[in-house]
Amino acid sequence: MEMKKLLAWWSKVCPGCNIGRKYPESFIGQKVRNHWEKGCPSHNAYVEVYDSEEPSPKKSKGESAHSQ
């Protein structure tokens, strides 16, 4: 569990991961999200430890969880 927390922390401070979360449509954001789809242990740990629901890059903007 300690290794998972460490990997999750790295994903939280990683500049590339932050760009992928904040700007998923940008050039770097798309590259990072493609990396996540292939399998990134840090990103997987982030999602599990922080119980995060990362938006899927395949969802359209109209399908966000914030719509009422």
N, CA, C and O atoms as a GROMACS GRO file, in nm:
protein
  272
    1MET      N    1   0.082  -0.120   0.000
    1MET     CA    2   0.000   0.000   0.000
    1MET      C    3   0.086   0.126   0.000
    1MET      O    4   0.048   0.227  -0.059
    2GLU      N    5   0.200   0.121   0.066
    2GLU     CA    6   0.288   0.237   0.069
    2GLU      C    7   0.338   0.273  -0.071
    2GLU      O    8   0.347   0.391  -0.105
    3MET      N    9   0.369   0.173  -0.152
    3MET     CA   10   0.416   0.199  -0.287
    3MET      C   11   0.304   0.264  -0.369
    3MET      O   12   0.330   0.355  -0.448
    4LYS      N   13   0.181   0.219  -0.349
    4LYS     CA   14   0.067   0.275  -0.421
    4LYS      C   15   0.048   0.422  -0.383
    4LYS      O   16   0.020   0.506  -0.468
    5LYS      N   17   0.064   0.454  -0.254
    5LYS     CA   18   0.050   0.593  -0.209
    5LYS      C   19   0.161   0.679  -0.268
    5LYS      O   20   0.138   0.794  -0.305
    6LEU      N   21   0.280   0.625  -0.275
    6LEU     CA   22   0.393   0.698  -0.334
    6LEU      C   23   0.368   0.725  -0.482
    6LEU      O   24   0.391   0.836  -0.530
    7LEU      N   25   0.322   0.624  -0.556
    7LEU     CA   26   0.291   0.642  -0.697
    7LEU      C   27   0.178   0.742  -0.716
    7LEU      O   28   0.182   0.824  -0.808
    8ALA      N   29   0.077   0.737  -0.630
    8ALA     CA   30  -0.035   0.832  -0.638
    8ALA      C   31   0.013   0.973  -0.611
    8ALA      O   32  -0.030   1.068  -0.677
    9TRP      N   33   0.103   0.988  -0.514
    9TRP     CA   34   0.158   1.120  -0.486
    9TRP      C   35   0.233   1.173  -0.607
    9TRP      O   36   0.218   1.290  -0.643
   10TRP      N   37   0.312   1.088  -0.670
   10TRP     CA   38   0.388   1.132  -0.787
   10TRP      C   39   0.293   1.179  -0.897
   10TRP      O   40   0.318   1.281  -0.962
   11SER      N   41   0.184   1.106  -0.919
   11SER     CA   42   0.087   1.145  -1.020
   11SER      C   43   0.022   1.278  -0.985
   11SER      O   44  -0.019   1.353  -1.074
   12LYS      N   45   0.011   1.307  -0.857
   12LYS     CA   46  -0.051   1.432  -0.812
   12LYS      C   47   0.041   1.552  -0.838
   12LYS      O   48  -0.008   1.662  -0.865
   13VAL      N   49   0.172   1.533  -0.830
   13VAL     CA   50   0.266   1.644  -0.849
   13VAL      C   51   0.331   1.644  -0.987
   13VAL      O   52   0.397   1.742  -1.023
   14CYS      N   53   0.313   1.541  -1.064
   14CYS     CA   54   0.374   1.530  -1.196
   14CYS      C   55   0.317   1.637  -1.290
   14CYS      O   56   0.195   1.645  -1.307
   15PRO      N   57   0.402   1.720  -1.350
   15PRO     CA   58   0.352   1.824  -1.440
   15PRO      C   59   0.273   1.768  -1.559
   15PRO      O   60   0.170   1.823  -1.597
   16GLY      N   61   0.320   1.659  -1.616
   16GLY     CA   62   0.248   1.600  -1.729
   16GLY      C   63   0.111   1.550  -1.689
   16GLY      O   64   0.014   1.571  -1.762
   17CYS      N   65   0.101   1.485  -1.574
   17CYS     CA   66  -0.028   1.435  -1.526
   17CYS      C   67  -0.125   1.549  -1.498
   17CYS      O   68  -0.243   1.539  -1.529
   18ASN      N   69  -0.073   1.657  -1.442
   18ASN     CA   70  -0.159   1.772  -1.414
   18ASN      C   71  -0.210   1.835  -1.543
   18ASN      O   72  -0.326   1.876  -1.550
   19ILE      N   73  -0.126   1.843  -1.644
   19ILE     CA   74  -0.170   1.895  -1.773
   19ILE      C   75  -0.276   1.803  -1.832
   19ILE      O   76  -0.375   1.849  -1.889
   20GLY      N   77  -0.255   1.672  -1.819
   20GLY     CA   78  -0.352   1.575  -1.871
   20GLY      C   79  -0.487   1.587  -1.804
   20GLY      O   80  -0.589   1.564  -1.868
   21ARG      N   81  -0.489   1.622  -1.676
   21ARG     CA   82  -0.616   1.638  -1.604
   21ARG      C   83  -0.680   1.773  -1.632
   21ARG      O   84  -0.802   1.782  -1.650
   22LYS      N   85  -0.599   1.879  -1.635
   22LYS     CA   86  -0.654   2.014  -1.649
   22LYS      C   87  -0.682   2.053  -1.794
   22LYS      O   88  -0.778   2.124  -1.821
   23TYR      N   89  -0.599   2.006  -1.886
   23TYR     CA   90  -0.612   2.043  -2.026
   23TYR      C   91  -0.609   1.919  -2.114
   23TYR      O   92  -0.514   1.899  -2.190
   24PRO      N   93  -0.712   1.835  -2.104
   24PRO     CA   94  -0.710   1.707  -2.177
   24PRO      C   95  -0.709   1.720  -2.329
   24PRO      O   96  -0.670   1.626  -2.398
   25GLU      N   97  -0.753   1.833  -2.382
   25GLU     CA   98  -0.758   1.850  -2.527
   25GLU      C   99  -0.629   1.911  -2.584
   25GLU      O  100  -0.614   1.918  -2.706
   26SER      N  101  -0.536   1.955  -2.498
   26SER     CA  102  -0.411   2.013  -2.546
   26SER      C  103  -0.321   1.903  -2.604
   26SER      O  104  -0.345   1.785  -2.582
   27PHE      N  105  -0.219   1.944  -2.677
   27PHE     CA  106  -0.126   1.848  -2.737
   27PHE      C  107  -0.063   1.758  -2.631
   27PHE      O  108  -0.063   1.636  -2.644
   28ILE      N  109  -0.009   1.819  -2.526
   28ILE     CA  110   0.055   1.741  -2.419
   28ILE      C  111  -0.050   1.659  -2.344
   28ILE      O  112  -0.027   1.543  -2.311
   29GLY      N  113  -0.166   1.720  -2.318
   29GLY     CA  114  -0.273   1.648  -2.250
   29GLY      C  115  -0.315   1.522  -2.324
   29GLY      O  116  -0.340   1.419  -2.261
   30GLN      N  117  -0.323   1.530  -2.456
   30GLN     CA  118  -0.360   1.412  -2.535
   30GLN      C  119  -0.252   1.305  -2.527
   30GLN      O  120  -0.284   1.186  -2.519
   31LYS      N  121  -0.127   1.346  -2.531
   31LYS     CA  122  -0.016   1.249  -2.520
   31LYS      C  123  -0.018   1.179  -2.384
   31LYS      O  124   0.000   1.058  -2.375
   32VAL      N  125  -0.041   1.257  -2.279
   32VAL     CA  126  -0.044   1.200  -2.143
   32VAL      C  127  -0.162   1.104  -2.130
   32VAL      O  128  -0.147   0.995  -2.075
   33ARG      N  129  -0.280   1.142  -2.180
   33ARG     CA  130  -0.398   1.057  -2.169
   33ARG      C  131  -0.382   0.930  -2.251
   33ARG      O  132  -0.431   0.824  -2.211
   34ASN      N  133  -0.314   0.938  -2.365
   34ASN     CA  134  -0.284   0.816  -2.442
   34ASN      C  135  -0.194   0.724  -2.361
   34ASN      O  136  -0.212   0.602  -2.363
   35HIS      N  137  -0.098   0.782  -2.291
   35HIS     CA  138  -0.010   0.704  -2.204
   35HIS      C  139  -0.091   0.636  -2.093
   35HIS      O  140  -0.067   0.519  -2.061
   36TRP      N  141  -0.187   0.708  -2.035
   36TRP     CA  142  -0.272   0.651  -1.930
   36TRP      C  143  -0.352   0.533  -1.983
   36TRP      O  144  -0.366   0.432  -1.915
   37GLU      N  145  -0.404   0.547  -2.107
   37GLU     CA  146  -0.484   0.438  -2.166
   37GLU      C  147  -0.401   0.313  -2.186
   37GLU      O  148  -0.452   0.201  -2.173
   38LYS      N  149  -0.272   0.330  -2.217
   38LYS     CA  150  -0.184   0.214  -2.237
   38LYS      C  151  -0.151   0.147  -2.105
   38LYS      O  152  -0.111   0.030  -2.102
   39GLY      N  153  -0.166   0.220  -1.996
   39GLY     CA  154  -0.140   0.164  -1.864
   39GLY      C  155  -0.027   0.235  -1.793
   39GLY      O  156   0.090   0.211  -1.821
   40CYS      N  157  -0.063   0.322  -1.702
   40CYS     CA  158   0.036   0.396  -1.624
   40CYS      C  159   0.017   0.361  -1.477
   40CYS      O  160  -0.089   0.391  -1.421
   41PRO      N  161   0.115   0.299  -1.413
   41PRO     CA  162   0.100   0.260  -1.273
   41PRO      C  163   0.075   0.379  -1.180
   41PRO      O  164   0.001   0.367  -1.082
   42SER      N  165   0.136   0.493  -1.208
   42SER     CA  166   0.115   0.610  -1.124
   42SER      C  167  -0.027   0.662  -1.136
   42SER      O  168  -0.091   0.694  -1.036
   43HIS      N  169  -0.076   0.668  -1.257
   43HIS     CA  170  -0.213   0.716  -1.278
   43HIS      C  171  -0.315   0.619  -1.217
   43HIS      O  172  -0.412   0.662  -1.155
   44ASN      N  173  -0.293   0.490  -1.236
   44ASN     CA  174  -0.383   0.391  -1.178
   44ASN      C  175  -0.386   0.402  -1.026
   44ASN      O  176  -0.492   0.390  -0.965
   45ALA      N  177  -0.270   0.424  -0.965
   45ALA     CA  178  -0.264   0.440  -0.819
   45ALA      C  179  -0.335   0.568  -0.777
   45ALA      O  180  -0.402   0.570  -0.674
   46TYR      N  181  -0.320   0.675  -0.854
   46TYR     CA  182  -0.388   0.802  -0.824
   46TYR      C  183  -0.539   0.783  -0.822
   46TYR      O  184  -0.607   0.828  -0.730
   47VAL      N  185  -0.590   0.716  -0.924
   47VAL     CA  186  -0.734   0.693  -0.934
   47VAL      C  187  -0.783   0.609  -0.816
   47VAL      O  188  -0.890   0.636  -0.761
   48GLU      N  189  -0.705   0.509  -0.777
   48GLU     CA  190  -0.746   0.421  -0.667
   48GLU      C  191  -0.732   0.488  -0.530
   48GLU      O  192  -0.824   0.480  -0.449
   49VAL      N  193  -0.620   0.553  -0.504
   49VAL     CA  194  -0.595   0.611  -0.372
   49VAL      C  195  -0.686   0.732  -0.348
   49VAL      O  196  -0.743   0.746  -0.239
   50TYR      N  197  -0.699   0.819  -0.447
   50TYR     CA  198  -0.778   0.940  -0.429
   50TYR      C  199  -0.923   0.921  -0.473
   50TYR      O  200  -0.999   1.017  -0.476
   51ASP      N  201  -0.960   0.800  -0.506
   51ASP     CA  202  -1.097   0.767  -0.548
   51ASP      C  203  -1.144   0.865  -0.655
   51ASP      O  204  -1.256   0.917  -0.650
   52SER      N  205  -1.056   0.887  -0.750
   52SER     CA  206  -1.079   0.986  -0.854
   52SER      C  207  -1.154   0.925  -0.972
   52SER      O  208  -1.128   0.812  -1.012
   53GLU      N  209  -1.245   1.001  -1.026
   53GLU     CA  210  -1.314   0.962  -1.148
   53GLU      C  211  -1.259   1.049  -1.259
   53GLU      O  212  -1.312   1.156  -1.288
   54GLU      N  213  -1.152   1.003  -1.321
   54GLU     CA  214  -1.093   1.079  -1.430
   54GLU      C  215  -1.186   1.077  -1.550
   54GLU      O  216  -1.240   0.972  -1.586
   55PRO      N  217  -1.206   1.193  -1.613
   55PRO     CA  218  -1.291   1.193  -1.732
   55PRO      C  219  -1.226   1.115  -1.844
   55PRO      O  220  -1.105   1.125  -1.867
   56SER      N  221  -1.305   1.039  -1.914
   56SER     CA  222  -1.254   0.960  -2.024
   56SER      C  223  -1.226   1.050  -2.143
   56SER      O  224  -1.307   1.137  -2.175
   57PRO      N  225  -1.114   1.033  -2.209
   57PRO     CA  226  -1.085   1.117  -2.325
   57PRO      C  227  -1.182   1.090  -2.439
   57PRO      O  228  -1.190   1.170  -2.533
   58LYS      N  229  -1.256   0.981  -2.434
   58LYS     CA  230  -1.348   0.947  -2.541
   58LYS      C  231  -1.487   1.006  -2.519
   58LYS      O  232  -1.570   1.004  -2.610
   59LYS      N  233  -1.514   1.059  -2.398
   59LYS     CA  234  -1.644   1.120  -2.370
   59LYS      C  235  -1.650   1.256  -2.439
   59LYS      O  236  -1.550   1.327  -2.447
   60SER      N  237  -1.766   1.290  -2.486
   60SER     CA  238  -1.782   1.424  -2.541
   60SER      C  239  -1.804   1.521  -2.428
   60SER      O  240  -1.837   1.480  -2.316
   61LYS      N  241  -1.787   1.648  -2.455
   61LYS     CA  242  -1.799   1.750  -2.351
   61LYS      C  243  -1.940   1.756  -2.296
   61LYS      O  244  -1.959   1.800  -2.182
   62GLY      N  245  -2.041   1.715  -2.372
   62GLY     CA  246  -2.179   1.719  -2.327
   62GLY      C  247  -2.210   1.610  -2.227
   62GLY      O  248  -2.317   1.614  -2.165
   63GLU      N  249  -2.124   1.512  -2.209
   63GLU     CA  250  -2.148   1.400  -2.120
   63GLU      C  251  -2.079   1.414  -1.986
   63GLU      O  252  -2.056   1.314  -1.917
   64SER      N  253  -2.045   1.535  -1.947
   64SER     CA  254  -1.970   1.552  -1.821
   64SER      C  255  -2.060   1.519  -1.702
   64SER      O  256  -2.182   1.524  -1.711
   65ALA      N  257  -1.996   1.486  -1.592
   65ALA     CA  258  -2.068   1.448  -1.471
   65ALA      C  259  -2.133   1.569  -1.406
   65ALA      O  260  -2.217   1.553  -1.317
   66HIS      N  261  -2.096   1.691  -1.448
   66HIS     CA  262  -2.148   1.811  -1.387
   66HIS      C  263  -2.280   1.855  -1.449
   66HIS      O  264  -2.342   1.948  -1.397
   67SER      N  265  -2.325   1.794  -1.556
   67SER     CA  266  -2.453   1.834  -1.615
   67SER      C  267  -2.568   1.785  -1.529
   67SER      O  268  -2.561   1.679  -1.467
   68GLN      N  269  -2.672   1.866  -1.527
   68GLN     CA  270  -2.785   1.833  -1.440
   68GLN      C  271  -2.905   1.796  -1.519
   68GLN      O  272  -3.010   1.766  -1.462
   0.00000   0.00000   0.00000
